[in-house]
Amino acid sequence: VFALFALFLIAEFTELYGVPLSINLVSRWIAFYPQTELFSRRSGELWRILLRQSEEAGGFDPYYIGGSVLIFGGLGVLYYAWWVLKAAQTGGVPAVTGPYGWVRHPQYLALICIMLGFVIAGPTLLILTMFPIVTYLYVLLARWEEQKALTKFGPAYALYMKRTPRFVP
């Protein structure tokens, strides 16, 4: 599943900084498409196209600000959760402190937040298609890992599952 996340990021940056596939697919059906250069990063912004907004927001871009908050917040949680998980695995116990005290799968939640940040900051058709698929696969992976943890840690992990939500704190 991490490979799909990597592909998601590659697709995002390819579409935003290359010739956007989305524009090539929909430009003949969208009559109100703003006149931009195909090699411009701004030409792949579907929110501005669909909401008929100008390319310039006067220096304030709510899409990039909101997306950046999710991206950098997700990176911070991902980093913190990795260290907590590493310490727990070294001790042979389940991770239940730090971000694992808030939700059972903070790393997957962080990765989903990072992807959502890219969807908000500058979506393309490929990204909008990949986001729900990769998110669904992370949910399936989380369920599978929970079954493995129940087998390994038994009733202690079952109690942890009862008091800690899977993804939403």
ABEGO torsion letter per residue (X at the ends): XAAAAAAAAAAAAAAAABBBAAAAAAAAABAABBBBBAABAAAABAAAAAAGBBABAGGBBAAAAAAAAAAAAAAAAAAAAAAAAAAAAAAGBBBABEAAAABABAAAAAAAAAAAAAAAABBBAAAAAAAAAAAAAAAAAAAAAAAAAAAAAEAAAAAAAAABBAABX
